[in-house]
């Protein structure tokens, strides 16, 4: 009897994959529903929700939906949060036009990643690194602000071969429980960005676990115009007032925006959107992707 139960348990992943394939078949690669003009940068931040085998929101069920929503958005570069190593490899397999860079927050492939995906035909990473949101940022897996989960930043300096423009892309995930940790994280990020002493554009994506506009962490990052919130500067917005964290539940109006795309430098944001995609009542993640379409004012389209 025990052996029978063990075999049934071992069969769960295969059964979930089969069920997902039947309910949510992988769509054929398609053209984006949001084509962008040359020189436009479509940026996304997306908390993937870590890969769990447990129904009803198991990763094998959600995986094809993650692929589909990313194909629809057609981002040029995007930051993810909570992705586990095998999960990120799945996404890379499903989206072969992208490469990614990241490191587990526990070090190596261990723990959740703040990964950055980018179109490998368009962008070249010139440099990249990681640091931890603590009093010892260079110590892998360090945590000194009372938060139980390790938190970190992954950053990349890119060359855009389409425009010949260099820019920085930073991706992070602030703590979900300790407000003091969020505020200290915001101060550290601001200090590190200031230390770059660069005029290059910089994009910061993340799940900040803090309400935009009201939380002190948001105010620290945006004070004195240090960072601009693309949601506020966008010429057009879609999804106003929607909670970016959905909890796998129905869309809630009059919600808070805890997933942000911030910019620094000569950046013009044409549009911003909270994408509320689902299929047959199943959401790809417990967060909605947040998207901004932008241009660097200093960039020039190359022939």
C-alpha positions as CSV (number, residue, x, y, z in Angstrom):
1,X,0.0,0.0,0.0
2,X,2.8,2.4,0.9
3,X,4.6,1.7,-2.3
4,X,1.3,2.4,-4.3
5,X,0.9,5.7,-2.6
6,X,4.5,6.6,-3.2
7,X,4.2,5.8,-6.9
8,X,1.0,7.9,-7.1
9,X,2.8,10.9,-5.5
10,X,5.7,10.5,-7.8
11,X,3.3,10.6,-10.7
12,X,1.8,14.0,-9.7
13,X,4.3,16.1,-11.8
14,X,3.6,14.1,-15.0
15,X,-0.1,14.3,-14.4
16,X,0.0,18.0,-13.8
17,X,2.0,18.5,-17.0
18,X,-0.5,16.4,-19.0
19,X,-3.4,18.4,-17.5
20,X,-1.8,21.7,-18.2
21,X,-1.1,20.6,-21.8
22,X,-4.8,19.8,-22.2
23,X,-6.2,22.9,-20.5
24,X,-3.6,25.4,-21.6
25,X,-1.7,24.2,-24.7
26,X,1.4,26.0,-25.6
27,X,0.5,28.6,-28.3
28,X,2.4,28.7,-31.5
29,X,4.9,31.6,-31.5
30,X,3.0,34.6,-32.7
31,X,3.6,38.2,-33.6
32,X,3.2,40.6,-30.6
33,X,-0.1,42.3,-30.2
34,X,1.9,45.4,-29.1
35,X,4.4,46.1,-31.8
36,X,6.8,48.9,-31.0
37,X,8.5,51.4,-33.3
38,X,12.3,51.2,-33.7
39,X,14.1,52.8,-30.7
40,X,11.3,52.1,-28.3
41,X,12.1,49.9,-25.3
42,X,9.3,47.7,-23.9
43,X,10.2,47.0,-20.3
44,X,8.4,44.7,-17.9
45,X,8.6,43.7,-14.2
46,X,7.0,40.4,-13.3
47,X,6.9,38.5,-10.0
48,X,6.6,35.0,-11.3
49,X,5.6,33.3,-8.0
50,X,8.1,30.6,-7.2
51,X,7.5,27.2,-8.9
52,X,5.4,25.0,-6.7
53,X,4.1,21.5,-7.7
54,X,1.0,22.0,-5.5
55,X,-2.4,22.5,-7.3
56,X,-4.4,24.5,-8.2
57,X,-1.5,26.9,-9.1
58,X,1.2,24.5,-9.8
59,X,4.1,25.6,-12.0
60,X,3.3,23.0,-14.8
61,X,-0.2,24.6,-15.1
62,X,1.1,28.1,-15.0
63,X,4.1,27.7,-17.2
64,X,2.3,27.9,-20.6
65,X,0.4,30.9,-19.4
66,X,3.6,32.7,-18.4
67,X,4.9,32.0,-21.9
68,X,1.7,33.3,-23.5
69,X,1.5,36.5,-21.6
70,X,5.2,37.3,-22.2
71,X,4.7,36.6,-25.9
72,X,1.8,38.9,-26.0
73,X,3.6,41.8,-24.2
74,X,6.7,41.2,-26.3
75,X,9.1,42.9,-23.9
76,X,12.6,43.8,-24.9
77,X,14.0,43.5,-21.4
78,X,12.3,42.4,-18.2
79,X,13.1,41.8,-14.6
80,X,11.6,38.8,-12.7
81,X,11.2,38.1,-9.0
82,X,10.8,34.8,-7.1
83,X,11.9,32.6,-10.0
84,X,13.7,29.5,-9.1
85,X,16.6,28.1,-11.2
86,X,14.6,25.3,-12.9
87,X,11.7,27.7,-13.4
88,X,13.9,30.3,-15.1
89,X,15.4,27.6,-17.3
90,X,11.9,26.6,-18.3
91,X,11.1,30.2,-19.3
92,X,14.4,30.4,-21.3
93,X,13.4,27.2,-23.1
94,X,10.0,28.5,-23.9
95,X,11.3,31.9,-25.1
96,X,14.4,31.2,-27.1
97,X,14.8,34.8,-28.3
98,X,15.9,35.8,-24.8
99,X,19.0,35.2,-22.7
100,X,19.0,35.8,-18.9
101,X,21.3,36.7,-16.1
102,X,20.8,36.1,-12.4
103,X,22.0,34.5,-9.2
104,X,20.1,32.8,-6.4
105,X,19.7,35.0,-3.4
106,X,21.2,32.2,-1.2
107,X,24.1,32.0,-3.6
108,X,24.7,30.0,-6.8
109,X,21.5,28.4,-8.0
110,X,20.0,28.3,-4.5
111,X,16.9,30.3,-3.6
112,X,14.9,32.8,-5.6
113,X,16.4,34.9,-8.3
114,X,16.1,38.6,-9.3
115,X,16.7,37.5,-13.0
116,X,16.9,39.8,-16.0
117,X,15.8,38.5,-19.4
118,X,16.8,40.4,-22.6
119,X,16.6,40.0,-26.3
120,X,19.9,38.5,-27.3
121,X,19.7,39.8,-30.8
122,X,19.4,43.4,-29.7
123,X,21.2,43.8,-26.4
124,X,24.8,43.0,-25.3
125,X,25.6,42.9,-21.6
126,X,28.7,45.0,-21.0
127,X,28.9,44.3,-17.3
128,X,26.8,42.8,-14.5
129,X,26.8,42.1,-10.8
130,X,24.7,41.4,-7.7
131,X,24.6,42.8,-4.2
132,X,22.5,42.0,-1.2
133,X,20.2,44.4,0.6
134,X,21.9,44.4,4.0
135,X,24.7,46.2,5.9
136,X,27.1,43.9,4.1
137,X,26.0,44.1,0.5
138,X,28.9,42.1,-0.9
139,X,28.3,39.1,1.4
140,X,26.3,36.5,-0.5
141,X,23.0,35.7,1.3
142,X,23.5,38.4,4.0
143,X,20.5,39.7,5.9
144,X,21.0,42.2,8.7
145,X,17.8,44.3,8.9
146,X,15.4,41.8,10.6
147,X,14.0,40.3,7.5
148,X,14.0,36.5,7.3
149,X,14.2,36.2,3.6
150,X,17.4,37.3,1.9
151,X,16.9,40.2,-0.6
152,X,19.2,41.4,-3.3
153,X,19.7,43.4,-6.5
154,X,20.9,42.1,-9.9
155,X,22.1,44.8,-12.3
156,X,23.4,44.9,-15.9
157,X,24.9,47.5,-18.1
158,X,23.6,47.0,-21.6
159,X,24.5,48.1,-25.1
160,X,21.4,48.4,-27.4
161,X,22.7,47.5,-30.8
162,X,19.6,49.0,-32.4
163,X,20.3,52.6,-31.1
164,X,23.9,52.2,-30.0
165,X,22.7,53.5,-26.6
166,X,24.2,52.2,-23.3
167,X,22.0,52.0,-20.2
168,X,21.8,50.3,-16.8
169,X,19.0,47.9,-15.8
170,X,18.5,47.1,-12.1
171,X,16.1,44.5,-10.7
172,X,15.2,43.9,-7.1
173,X,12.6,42.5,-4.6
174,X,12.1,44.3,-1.3
175,X,11.1,42.5,1.9
176,X,7.4,41.7,2.3
177,X,7.3,41.9,6.1
178,X,9.7,44.5,7.6
179,X,9.1,48.1,6.7
180,X,12.4,49.2,8.2
181,X,14.1,46.7,5.8
182,X,12.3,48.2,2.9
183,X,13.4,51.7,3.8
184,X,17.0,50.7,4.3
185,X,16.9,48.8,1.0
186,X,15.6,52.0,-0.8
187,X,18.4,54.0,0.8
188,X,21.1,51.5,-0.2
189,X,19.8,51.3,-3.8
190,X,19.7,55.1,-4.0
191,X,23.3,55.3,-2.6
192,X,24.6,52.7,-5.1
193,X,22.9,54.3,-8.1
194,X,24.3,57.7,-7.1
195,X,27.8,56.2,-6.7
196,X,27.7,55.3,-10.4
197,X,28.0,59.0,-11.2
198,X,26.8,58.4,-14.7
199,X,24.6,60.2,-17.2
200,X,23.5,57.0,-18.8
201,X,19.8,56.1,-18.4
202,X,19.0,53.7,-15.7
203,X,15.9,51.5,-15.3
204,X,14.9,50.0,-11.9
205,X,12.3,47.2,-11.8
206,X,11.0,45.2,-8.9
207,X,8.4,44.0,-6.5
208,X,8.9,46.5,-3.8
209,X,6.1,45.2,-1.5
210,X,5.2,48.8,-0.8
211,X,2.4,51.0,-2.0
212,X,3.5,53.5,-4.7
213,X,2.9,57.1,-3.7
214,X,2.5,56.5,0.1
215,X,5.1,54.1,1.4
216,X,8.4,55.6,2.7
217,X,10.5,53.3,0.6
218,X,8.8,54.8,-2.5
219,X,9.4,58.3,-1.3
220,X,13.0,57.7,-0.6
221,X,13.6,56.5,-4.2
222,X,11.6,59.3,-5.8
223,X,12.5,62.2,-3.6
224,X,13.9,65.2,-5.3
225,X,13.2,63.5,-8.7
226,X,16.0,61.0,-8.1
227,X,13.9,58.3,-9.8
228,X,10.8,58.9,-11.9
229,X,7.9,56.5,-11.7
230,X,7.0,55.5,-15.2
231,X,3.4,55.0,-14.2
232,X,3.1,58.6,-13.2
233,X,5.1,60.0,-16.2
234,X,3.5,57.9,-18.9
235,X,1.5,59.7,-21.6
236,X,-1.1,56.8,-21.5
237,X,-2.0,54.4,-18.8
238,X,-4.0,51.2,-18.8
239,X,-5.1,49.3,-15.7
240,X,-5.4,52.3,-13.4
241,X,-6.2,51.4,-9.8
242,X,-5.7,47.6,-10.2
243,X,-3.8,45.7,-7.5
244,X,-0.6,44.5,-9.0
245,X,-0.6,41.6,-6.5
246,X,-3.6,39.5,-7.3
247,X,-3.2,36.5,-5.0
248,X,-4.6,34.3,-7.9
249,X,-8.0,36.0,-7.3
250,X,-10.3,38.1,-9.4
251,X,-9.1,41.6,-10.3
252,X,-9.6,44.1,-7.5
253,X,-10.2,47.8,-8.2
254,X,-9.0,50.6,-6.0
255,X,-5.9,48.5,-5.2
256,X,-2.2,49.4,-4.6
257,X,0.7,49.2,-7.0
258,X,3.6,47.4,-5.3
259,X,5.4,46.4,-8.6
260,X,7.1,49.4,-10.2
261,X,9.3,50.5,-13.1
262,X,11.4,53.5,-12.2
263,X,13.8,55.4,-14.4
264,X,16.6,57.9,-14.1
265,X,18.0,60.1,-16.8
266,X,16.6,61.3,-20.1
267,X,13.8,58.8,-20.5
268,X,10.4,59.5,-22.1
269,X,7.6,57.0,-21.1
270,X,5.0,56.7,-23.8
271,X,2.7,54.2,-22.0
272,X,2.3,52.1,-18.9
273,X,0.1,49.1,-18.3
274,X,-0.9,46.5,-15.7
275,X,-1.6,43.4,-17.8
276,X,-4.5,41.4,-16.3
277,X,-4.2,38.3,-18.5
278,X,-5.8,35.0,-17.5
279,X,-7.2,32.0,-19.2
280,X,-10.2,29.9,-18.1
281,X,-9.9,31.6,-14.7
282,X,-6.2,30.7,-14.2
283,X,-3.7,33.5,-13.7
284,X,-0.1,32.9,-14.7
285,X,1.1,34.3,-11.4
286,X,-0.1,35.9,-8.2
287,X,1.2,39.2,-9.6
288,X,0.3,41.0,-12.8
289,X,3.1,42.0,-15.1
290,X,3.7,45.8,-15.2
291,X,4.9,47.2,-18.5
292,X,6.3,50.5,-19.6
293,X,7.1,51.5,-23.2
294,X,9.8,54.1,-23.3
295,X,12.4,55.9,-25.3
296,X,15.8,57.4,-24.3
297,X,15.8,61.0,-25.3
298,X,19.6,60.8,-26.1
299,X,19.3,57.7,-28.3
300,X,19.4,57.9,-32.0
301,X,18.0,55.2,-34.4
302,X,20.8,53.7,-36.4
303,X,20.5,52.9,-40.1
